C-alpha cells in the first residue's frame, strides 16, 4: 500500500539487514491477516456510509467521514487480490508469481493505493479543520449548513486531484523488466539509470513531506486547537451550571466526543508519523530504503489497514447517536417493531451544539 514497498517480493530478492528474519517470519501470516482485516473493514465501512449518508445526517463533517470510508474501501479492495496472490497463493518468493498480468496489477496496485491512502490521510486533516471551524462558528440555518457541505465536497475533490498529481513521479519510476532466461518479469531497478534515481528521490521527498509529515503536523496543530476550544467550552458550561443548573448529559457528551476525537487523531499519528520518519531517512541515508524500510513494509501495511477498518468500532463504542442510528437502520429490517421512533440529530455523534469526530 505504501510507496512502492513491494519490489522486494516482486523481484524475488530478500530484504537485507537485521530485520531480515522478522520480515520473512511475519510475511508467512501477513497475507491471511490482511485478508481478514480487509474483509472486516470493507463491510464495516459500507455500514458507516449507510449510516452517515442518511438524510438527517447530511453535514460537512459526516460527508468527510463518508468520503473517508470510501477511500478506505478502495484501498482495502485493491489489497485483497494483492495479498491473496503474492502472500497466500505464493507464500515464498518465486518467479511463478511474476507473470505480466500480475506484475502490471502490482504497479497499478501500489500507485492506486498510494493515492487512496494519501486521500484518507488528508481527509483526517479536513475533519479536524472543519470541526474546529464549526465549533468556532456554529452553523445556524439550513442555508449555512448547505454552503459548508458544498465546501466539504469541493475540498474532497481537491484532495483526490492533489494526491494524483503528487504521485506523478511514482508513475514515472514504475516499470517492468523482462528476464528472458527465466521468462518472468521484475520491477525495474531504480539504480539502473541516473534519471530513475532522481525520480525516485523526488518521489521520496514529496511523498514523505506532503503525504505523511505535513498532514501529521496539521493534525497535531488543529487537534490541539480543537481540544483547547472544547476544554474552554466545557469549563464555561460548568461555570454556568453552578449558577443555573442545566442538563448534565450535555457536558458529558463534550467529554465523550473529545476522547473519540483524540483516539482518531492518535491512530492517524501512530500510523503515519513513523512512516514519514522512515521515508525521510530513506531519502537522506544510502541503503536505508532497502535495509530498513522494505523489511518493515508489511508491518506498516497491516497497521494502515487496521486504521482503515477500525473506525466502525470507535463509532459504536464511543457514540450513542451512531448506535441509535445503526439500530434504527438495520434492526428495523429484522423486526420493524423492535426499534422505537427516535429523534436523531443532524450532527452525528452529538446534537448541533456539540462536537463530533
MIMIMAR-48556 format. One record per residue: y negated, z negated, x of N, C-alpha, C in turn. Coordinates in steps of 0.001 Angstrom, whole numbers, padded with zeros to 6 digits, always signed. Example, Ala and Ser with C-alpha at 12.3 -4.5 7.8 and 13.67 -1.06 7.14 Angstrom:
<lumlums>
+005690-007800+013190+004500-007800+012300+003300-007800+013200/+002250-007080+012850+001060-007140+013670-000030-007870+012900/
</lumlums>
This chain:
<lumlums>
+001198+000000+000805+000000+000000+000000-001252+000000+000842/-001174-000635+001995-002376-000866+002772-002484+000051+003981/-003415+000973+003931-003903+001692+005105-002818+002292+005971/-002004+003113+005398-001001+003868+006159-000105+002982+007023/+000367+001897+006458+001146+000955+007263+002624+001323+007323/+003017+002437+006720+004427+002738+006629+004934+003662+007716/+004090+004045+008613+004507+005019+009614+005636+004502+010494/+005784+003183+010612+006852+002655+011451+008224+002953+010856/+008381+002835+009532+009665+003147+008902+009854+004649+008759/+008809+005347+008386+008924+006787+008151+009228+007544+009436/+008752+007012+010541+009004+007647+011835+010252+007090+012521/+010932+006195+011807+012171+005620+012328+011991+004958+013687/+010854+004311+013865+010629+003567+015097+010498+002096+014760/+011015+001241+015599+010985-000179+015331+009645-000776+015716/+009153-001771+014943+007920-002429+015317+008078-003187+016614/+007033-003180+017395+007092-003837+018690+006491-005233+018625/+006664-005979+019693+006027-007272+019787+006924-008390+019301/+006348-009611+019294+007103-010810+018937+007450-010872+017459/+006842-010056+016623+007110-010057+015189+008244-009115+014798/+008894-008511+015791+009931-007520+015520+011069-008101+014690/+011589-009245+015077+012721-009832+014373+012356-010216+012945/+011168-010803+012783+010734-011177+011436+010586-009947+010549/+009989-008896+011095+009765-007676+010327+011092-007070+009877/+012077-007008+010766+013368-006428+010421+014111-007290+009407/+014013-008612+009546+014709-009511+008631+014104-009457+007233/+012779-009518+007154+012135-009512+005845+012285-008157+005153/+012355-007066+005919+012496-005732+005327+013764-005612+004497/+014795-006420+004788+016046-006357+004050+015891-006781+002595/+014940-007688+002335+014738-008163+000967+013421-007693+000358/+012583-007063+001162+011255-006674+000673+011332-005703-000499/+012237-004727-000435+012319-003733-001491+012672-004346-002828/+013693-005193-002862+014129-005808-004114+013080-006781-004648/+012470-007544-003747+011424-008468-004170+010220-007711-004721/+009875-006602-004083+008744-005793-004547+009006-005208-005926/+010237-004743-006162+010570-004175-007465+010450-005210-008571/+010907-006428-008307+010795-007499-009301+009331-007787-009615/+008520-007925-008563+007095-008218-008759+006402-007063-009486/+006729-005827-009117+006078-004662-009736+006421-004544-011211/+007701-004680-011559+008082-004575-012965+007441-005689-013787/+007434-006898-013243+006777-008007-013936+005280-007745-014075/+004649-007268-013002+003212-007041-013015+002803-005909-013936/+003595-004839-013984+003269-003721-014874+003320-004172-016333/+004353-004906-016696+004487-005375-018080+003363-006333-018445/+003101-007304-017578+002088-008314-017911+000681-007722-017902/+000421-006749-017045-000896-006122-017054-001098-005256-018293/-000031-004651-018801-000123-003943-020083-000473-004924-021197/+000137-006105-021153-000193-007141-022140-001655-007566-021989/-002110-007733-020736-003511-008092-020510-004456-007077-021145/-004155-005788-020957-005003-004733-021514-005000-004792-023035/-003827-005031-023623-003736-005082-025088-004562-006227-025659/-004673-007320-024915-005476-008454-025376-006958-008210-025123/-007288-007728-023944-008690-007586-023544-009412-006466-024276/-008668-005499-024793-009307-004359-025452-009386-004516-026962/-009064-005673-027480-009243-005908-028909-010722-005767-029258/-010989-005351-030485-012359-005055-030888-013303-006229-030668/-012837-007442-031005-013701-008611-030863-013800-009091-029411/-013079-008432-028486-013104-008803-027083-013953-007865-026226/-014659-006938-026819-015383-005926-026057-016660-006502-025461/-016540-006931-024209-017663-007448-023438-017626-006826-022044/-018718-006886-021286-018702-006318-019930-017624-006924-019044/-017495-008246-019069-016505-008906-018224-015092-008494-018625/-014833-008447-019928-013496-008072-020382-013173-006620-020080/-014179-005755-020098-013941-004358-019717-013568-004261-018241/-014235-005038-017393-013901-005032-015963-012497-005590-015757/-012147-006627-016512-010800-007188-016414-009751-006155-016841/-010056-005396-017882-009135-004345-018315-009006-003263-017251/-010119-002894-016644-010093-001894-015580-009315-002405-014376/-009434-003691-014090-008664-004301-013006-007172-004210-013292/-006789-004461-014544-005374-004355-014922-004868-002924-014777/-005697-001942-015137-005305-000535-014993-005081-000188-013521/-006023-000602-012659-005892-000322-011222-004631-000974-010649/-004329-002188-011103-003135-002878-010620-001865-002177-011093/-001871-001682-012330-000707-000951-012844-000464+000316-012032/-001528+001052-011733-001394+002276-010947-000834+001978-009556/-001319+000899-008949-000835+000513-007625+000655+000212-007643/+001077-000598-008604+002475-001011-008666+003390+000117-009123/+002883+000995-010003+003696+002131-010451+004035+003060-009293/+003090+003253-008369+003354+004080-007196+004272+003362-006207/+004206+002041-006195+005002+001283-005229+006488+001242-005602/+006804+001394-006898+008199+001292-007337+009093+002349-006681/+008783+003654-006791+009661+004642-006125+009651+004509-004607/+008499+004116-004043+008450+003921-002586+009396+002815-002155/+009327+001659-002829+010180+000535-002452+011651+000854-002663/+011964+001549-003764+013366+001862-004036+013948+002796-002980/+013213+003859-002634+013761+004858-001721+013792+004363-000281/+012669+003829+000194+012559+003505+001610+013122+002129+001972/+013367+001267+000973+013873-000068+001283+015223-000373+000620/+015407+000059-000638+016648-000257-001342+017717+000819-001130/+017350+002065-001331+018318+003144-001160+018685+003365+000304/+017692+003225+001190+017919+003357+002632+017353+002125+003334/+018093+000996+003299+017578-000240+003880+017394-000195+005389/+018123+000670+006070+017977+000800+007508+017146+002034+007836/+016412+001960+008966+015649+003129+009401+016602+004286+009688/+016467+005361+008947+017345+006507+009124+016592+007777+008769/+016923+008847+009451+016244+010111+009186+016670+010719+007858/+017679+010158+007194+018109+010680+005902+017024+010552+004847/+016126+009591+005029+015074+009388+004047+013882+010307+004284/+013849+010999+005401+012662+011778+005778+012754+013233+005347/+013089+013475+004078+013041+014836+003564+011585+015219+003313/+011349+016514+003180+009979+016985+002993+009361+016394+001731/+010132+016397+000640+009598+015887-000621+009208+014429-000556/+010090+013606+000039+009802+012181+000114+008690+011878+001106/+008587+012635+002160+007505+012402+003118+006153+012819+002544/+006144+013877+001717+004910+014245+001024+004529+013164+000020/+005539+012619-000653+005260+011493-001560+004727+010296-000798/+005272+010057+000405+004817+008928+001211+003328+009034+001517/+002884+010231+001920+001464+010438+002213+000623+010219+000950/+001103+010796-000171+000395+010584-001436+000347+009106-001781/+001462+008425-001580+001565+007017-001968+000560+006145-001233/+000528+006224+000099-000368+005282+000766-001833+005670+000623/-002144+006945+000341-003522+007311+000024-003904+006856-001384/-003004+007082-002328-003273+006716-003723-003400+005212-003898/-002461+004455-003331-002511+003004-003498-003664+002381-002711/-004051+003000-001605-005232+002514-000900-006472+002645-001782/-006555+003742-002547-007682+003942-003461-007654+002905-004578/-006519+002785-005263-006444+001873-006408-006615+000423-005988/-006075+000064-004819-006231-001314-004363-007674-001595-003945/-008327-000632-003322-009733-000791-002980-010573-000965-004241/-010254-000193-005273-010957-000327-006552-010774-001727-007127/-009555-002238-007102-009298-003568-007664-010048-004655-006902/-010155-004507-005581-010894-005490-004794-012377-005490-005173/-012962-004302-005287-014376-004211-005651-014615-004599-007112/-013618-004431-007972-013748-004925-009337-013814-006447-009358/-013139-007084-008415-013268-008531-008281-014691-008937-007943/-015355-008132-007114-016763-008383-006803-017624-008193-008047/-017355-007121-008795-018122-006868-010022-017968-008006-011022/-016784-008578-011111-016573-009694-012020-017504-010858-011690/-017577-011190-010417-018447-012294-010006-019915-011978-010281/-020328-010738-009990-021727-010356-010180-022097-010343-011658/-021276-009688-012478-021593-009577-013906-021582-010943-014590/-020632-011780-014213-020575-013091-014864-021745-013959-014437/-022125-013874-013174-023265-014646-012694-024545-014210-013410/-024732-012912-013546-025929-012408-014220-025921-012769-015700/-024741-012805-016311-024658-013183-017717-025051-014645-017913/-024610-015507-017011-024957-016924-017137-026441-017139-016889/-026995-016370-015941-028429-016482-015667-029257-015956-016831/-028760-014912-017502-029483-014317-018630-028482-013959-019713/-028099-014927-020553-027077-014692-021571-027451-013557-022512/-026452-012740-022848-026676-011617-023762-026940-012139-025165/-027989-011630-025795-028335-012003-027160-028424-010735-027996/-027529-010615-028949-027530-009449-029818-026557-008382-029364/-026103-007577-030318-025124-006523-030038-025688-005432-029144/-026990-005124-029299-027584-004057-028501-027555-004397-027017/-027947-005628-026687-027921-006062-025286-026505-006059-024735/-025555-006517-025549-024155-006546-025113-023633-005135-024858/-023967-004184-025737-023514-002809-025563-024117-002172-024314/-025384-002483-024031-026005-001961-022819-025285-002467-021584/-024891-003709-021595-024190-004267-020446-022781-003692-020330/-022151-003395-021450-020836-002749-021405-020953-001370-020785/-022011-000629-021159-022231+000699-020584-022454+000601-019074/-023224-000401-018648-023425-000611-017208-022110-000920-016508/-021285-001723-017149-019983-002053-016556-019124-000799-016414/-019142+000076-017421-018362+001319-017354-018859+002219-016226/-020164+002310-016083-020728+003128-015003-020317+002563-013641/-020387+001242-013497-020021+000613-012225-018557+000842-011888/-017676+000770-012875-016252+001007-012636-016021+002441-012177/-016679+003400-012823-016556+004802-012411-017062+004994-010984/-018169+004336-010650-018709+004437-009297-017755+003837-008273/-017018+002799-008656-016052+002195-007751-014945+003182-007381/-014481+003956-008361-013440+004949-008086-013981+006055-007176/-015192+006510-007460-015798+007547-006608-015985+007020-005186/-016466+005787-005076-016677+005168-003763-015366+005062-002991/-014292+004615-003654-013002+004452-002982-012443+005784-002516/-012588+006822-003335-012090+008148-002962-012825+008678-001738/-014147+008534-001722-014935+009016-000591-014683+008180+000661/-014492+006888+000490-014263+006002+001629-013023+006381+002419/-012009+006877+001719-010726+007155+002361-010560+008611+002784/-011651+009369+002815-011583+010750+003283-010999+010841+004697/-011420+009985+005648-010797+010043+006983-009293+009802+006953/-008829+009013+005987-007391+008763+005885-006653+010021+005429/-007278+010793+004522-006653+012048+004103-006540+013005+005290/-007593+013026+006116-007616+013943+007254-006552+013568+008286/-006363+012274+008504-005438+011823+009547-003988+011851+009095/-003740+012110+007797-002370+012122+007277-001764+013512+007423/-000608+013587+008072+000067+014863+008240+001524+014664+008608/+002310+015741+008552+003736+015677+008838+004088+016558+010030/+005112+016132+010756+005646+016904+011875+007133+017133+011648/+007579+018381+011801+008991+018705+011606+009753+018579+012918/+010837+017818+012883+011705+017650+014052+012862+018626+013898/+012815+019720+014644+013773+020817+014441+015201+020432+014790/+015389+019646+015839+016762+019321+016238+017432+018333+015293/+016630+017669+014455+017222+016732+013500+017029+017158+012062/+016232+018195+011852+015963+018723+010511+015396+017654+009585/+014433+016912+010087+013751+015922+009243+012279+015892+009623/+011506+015166+008845+010060+015100+009035+009636+013683+009403/+008581+013586+010185+007963+012306+010508+006456+012433+010331/+005783+011310+010233+004330+011331+010162+003754+011699+011520/+002667+012441+011502+002035+012844+012754+001575+011635+013550/+001741+011693+014835+001283+010643+015724-000216+010814+015955/-000987+009761+015639-002447+009857+015792-002860+009921+017256/-001950+009613+018153-002289+009630+019575-002122+011010+020215/-001679+012005+019416-001424+013314+019999-002697+014032+020402/-003745+013899+019605-005000+014601+019889-006165+013638+019821/-007242+014002+020539-008434+013160+020533-009080+013117+019156/-009034+014242+018432-009641+014278+017100-008906+013352+016136/-007579+013307+016248-006809+012405+015403-007123+010950+015716/-007253+010642+017010-007581+009277+017391-008945+008876+016855/-009907+009775+016959-011256+009486+016477-011257+009276+014976/-010563+010136+014240-010478+009995+012789-009799+008693+012406/-008765+008326+013153-008044+007087+012865-008928+005866+013083/-009701+005848+014157-010588+004715+014443-011708+004621+013416/-012254+005775+013035-013298+005769+011998-012740+005192+010701/-011525+005602+010382-010885+005091+009172-010671+003584+009252/-010234+003108+010408-010029+001674+010583-011310+000886+010340/-012400+001332+010951-013668+000622+010817-014193+000675+009385/-014176+001858+008783-014666+001988+007415-013842+001149+006450/-012531+001252+006570-011659+000543+005640-011741-000966+005822/-011756-001421+007054-011780-002860+007303-013085-003500+006851/-014199-002802+007033-015503-003379+006685-015841-003172+005214/-015746-001911+004736-016205-001602+003379-015171-001923+002304/-013906-001895+002641-012865-002157+001636-012296-003559+001729/-012562-004272+002820-011990-005602+002995-013050-006672+003259/-013740-006554+004386-014634-007626+004809-015835-007786+003885/-016534-006696+003580-017722-006776+002730-017406-007314+001331/-016354-006854+000656-016029-007451-000646-015755-008949-000563/-015076-009386+000503-014806-010816+000661-016104-011605+000808/-017042-011073+001589-018325-011748+001767-019072-011845+000443/-019085-010745-000321-019787-010744-001601-019127-011685-002608/-017800-011751-002591-017102-012681-003484-017469-014117-003145/-017540-014420-001852-017913-015771-001441-019338-016092-001871/-020261-015151-001647-021672-015379-001967-021873-015554-003466/-021436-014566-004247-021647-014634-005692-020777-015703-006338/-019600-015937-005784-018777-017028-006293-019448-018371-006079/-020052-018554-004894-020771-019794-004634-021968-019963-005555/-022713-018866-005781-023856-018930-006695-023408-019248-008117/-022291-018639-008525-021786-018868-009870-021339-020314-010050/-020616-020840-009082-020150-022221-009167-021331-023185-009174/-022336-022917-008332-023517-023779-008308-024245-023756-009650/-024365-022574-010247-025029-022468-011549-024256-023198-012625/-022936-023049-012601-022118-023726-013597-022194-025242-013450/-022198-025710-012209-022306-027151-011988-023658-027680-012465/-024726-026899-012239-026053-027316-012695-026109-027384-014214/-025506-026373-014885-025493-026385-016347-024654-027535-016874/-023534-027808-016224-022681-028911-016640-023401-030240-016485/-024117-030401-015371-024873-031630-015153-025964-031796-016201/-026628-030695-016546-027678-030732-017557-027115-031079-018931/-025954-030512-019279-025331-030815-020567-024908-032278-020642/-024422-032808-019545-024035-034225-019538-025245-035130-019711/-026351-034703-019099-027581-035492-019261-028051-035468-020705/-027995-034276-021320-028409-034159-022715-027452-034890-023647/-026163-034878-023311-025185-035548-024170-025367-037060-024165/-025927-037587-023058-026194-039024-023021-027353-039401-023931/-028247-038426-024167-029377-038665-025062-029008-038381-026514/-028297-037309-026730-027868-036934-028081-026451-036398-027981/-025432-037209-028261-024032-036816-028077-023698-035508-028792/-023006-034642-028079-022555-033365-028627-021042-033304-028580/-020502-032160-028959-019050-031961-028956-018542-031856-027525/-017733-032793-027022-017301-032793-025621-016503-031583-025161/-015708-030923-026024-014943-029768-025519-015787-028674-024904/-017052-028550-025307-017903-027522-024712-018073-027766-023221/-018231-029007-022832-018358-029336-021417-017035-029128-020689/-015929-029501-021349-014627-029341-020718-014288-027875-020506/-014747-027006-021433-014491-025573-021272-015130-025048-020011/-016342-025531-019701-017010-025132-018465-016132-025457-017265/-015601-026682-017232-014801-027112-016093-013536-026283-015966/-012848-026017-017078-011603-025246-017028-011850-023838-016521/-012883-023195-017052-013145-021818-016661-013667-021707-015241/-014380-022733-014774-014811-022748-013379-013609-022823-012453/-012629-023653-012804-011416-023755-011985-010659-022435-011964/-010580-021760-013109-009887-020483-013144-010607-019442-012292/-011936-019430-012365-012710-018503-011549-012478-018764-010066/-012445-020027-009679-012203-020373-008288-010812-019938-007832/-009810-020092-008697-008451-019676-008347-008399-018168-008131/-009027-017404-009044-009040-015942-008910-009709-015520-007607/-010842-016136-007287-011554-015799-006054-010759-016174-004817/-010116-017335-004850-009317-017762-003704-008155-016798-003469/-007535-016324-004552-006439-015366-004416-006916-014063-003782/-008085-013589-004193-008639-012391-003570-008883-012620-002080/-009459-013758-001745-009778-014031-000344-008518-014208+000496/-007522-014900-000052-006264-015103+000683-005581-013765+000951/-005702-012845-000006-005059-011542+000143-005815-010614+001083/-007140-010559+000948-007928-009522+001620-008528-009941+002960/-008949-011183+003082-009634-011598+004315-008741-011510+005547/-007483-011972+005508-006626-011805+006689-006419-010336+007063/-006317-009464+006054-006160-008044+006349-007402-007481+007020/-008577-007936+006579-009817-007477+007205-009857-007867+008677/-009454-009093+008971-009444-009565+010360-008462-008754+011197/-007254-008530+010662-006241-007774+011399-006674-006329+011636/-007334-005722+010655-007793-004343+010816-008899-004240+011855/-009807-005209+011861-010874-005208+012870-010284-005385+014263/-009301-006264+014388-008631-006434+015679-007886-005164+016080/-007332-004453+015090-006637-003198+015387-007598-002146+015916/-008852-002191+015434-009843-001211+015872-010448-001561+017226/-010351-002827+017629-011006-003259+018865-010027-003535+020009/-008758-003764+019690-007773-004083+020723-006687-003018+020761/-006469-002451+021898-005482-001384+022065-004071-001925+021844/-003318-001218+021036-001939-001595+020767-001763-002643+019697/-002847-003221+019199-002734-004298+018207-002171-003776+016890/-002560-002556+016504-002108-001998+015227-000582-001866+015198/-000004-001323+016270+001436-001132+016297+002210-002408+016549/+001648-003315+017359+002370-004522+017752+002290-005641+016722/+001207-005690+015940+001000-006809+015030+000780-006379+013583/-000110-005382+013390-000452-005035+012011+000732-004419+011262/+001394-003431+011883+002507-002775+011198+003683-003713+010936/+004085-004581+011859+005164-005513+011534+004831-006460+010389/+003530-006728+010187+003115-007605+009094+002816-006816+007820/+002979-005490+007861+002630-004656+006713+003386-005023+005454/+004707-005221+005548+005486-005567+004363+005047-006893+003769/+004768-007876+004622+004328-009184+004132+002980-009079+003426/+002051-008315+003996+000752-008141+003357+000892-007395+002036/+001840-006468+001975+002068-005731+000739+002539-006639-000385/+003510-007497-000100+004047-008344-001157+003009-009358-001617/+002169-009835-000701+001090-010741-001101+000118-010028-002033/-000235-008772-001704-001139-007995-002550-000505-007707-003906/+000793-007396-003929+001471-007121-005189+001515-008368-006073/+001772-009517-005482+001779-010764-006248+000399-011036-006831/-000634-010774-006042-002000-010943-006537-002283-010004-007706/-001715-008793-007661-001883-007849-008767-001178-008306-010033/-000080-009033-009863+000765-009378-011008+000503-010755-011589/-000251-011589-010903-000332-012998-011277-001420-013302-012296/-002305-012359-012574-003421-012645-013481-002967-013105-014857/-001898-012501-015373-001391-012905-016687-001021-014383-016701/-000396-014843-015633-000008-016253-015543-001252-017142-015516/-002275-016724-014775-003517-017501-014716-004176-017575-016080/-004261-016442-016767-004915-016431-018075-004198-017334-019061/-002869-017245-019085-002091-018047-020036-002156-019538-019726/-002135-019871-018460-002091-021283-018082-003450-021960-018126/-004530-021200-018006-005852-021805-017878-006824-021413-018986/-006395-020613-019954-007299-020178-021016-006654-020343-022379/-007223-021219-023166-006739-021426-024530-007031-020203-025398/-008196-019581-025195-008562-018423-026004-007638-017239-025748/-007229-017038-024505-006293-015951-024199-004961-016197-024892/-004487-017429-024855-003221-017763-025510-003310-017540-027014/-004438-017908-027602-004607-017727-029043-004579-016242-029426/-005319-015438-028660-005357-014006-028956-003986-013379-028718/-003314-013798-027664-001974-013283-027365-001018-013602-028503/-001080-014833-029004-000221-015228-030119-000579-014459-031378/-001859-014230-031590-002301-013504-032768-001767-012076-032774/-001699-011451-031591-001252-010061-031499+000260-009951-031579/+000973-010728-030761+002408-010498-030578+003283-011333-031502/+002850-012548-031820+003673-013355-032716+003649-012812-034132/+002573-012137-034492+002477-011577-035838+003496-010465-036045/+003920-009799-034931+004949-008767-035050+006294-009363-035449/+006563-010567-034946+007841-011210-035229+007828-011903-036585/+006731-012589-036876+006609-013314-038135+005162-013302-038569/+004775-012431-039486+003377-012300-039884+002782-013596-040395/+003606-014508-040930+003087-015757-041473+003048-016883-040453/+003552-016590-039252+003650-017661-038256+002356-017900-037532/+001424-016958-037618+000157-017099-036921-000961-017230-037940/-001631-018331-037905-002720-018570-038840-003938-017799-038407/-004868-017619-039346-006097-016903-039033-006929-017713-038078/-007417-017061-037026-008209-017760-036005-009487-017001-035775/-010562-017730-035551-011842-017125-035206-011939-017037-033707/-011715-015820-033165-011730-015606-031726-013113-015145-031308/-013636-015790-030292-014978-015461-029810-014997-014124-029091/-016152-013425-029059-016263-012174-028306-016030-012351-026817/-016366-013509-026260-016174-013721-024825-014799-014301-024579/-013960-013558-023866-012620-014028-023548-012690-015286-022705/-011756-016218-022979-011580-017480-022276-012586-018536-022713/-013533-018205-023576-014555-019178-023958-015434-018563-025015/-016355-019313-025570-017288-018713-026501-018470-018137-025737/-019452-017563-026458-020514-016823-025802-021435-017698-024994/-021326-018997-025133-022201-019876-024359-021562-020306-023054/-020289-019940-022870-019575-020434-021691-019215-019304-020770/-018629-019680-019667-018262-018704-018649-016866-018194-018864/-016596-017042-018249-015244-016514-018231-014829-016326-016801/-013911-015392-016582-013351-015233-015230-014419-015070-014184/
</lumlums>
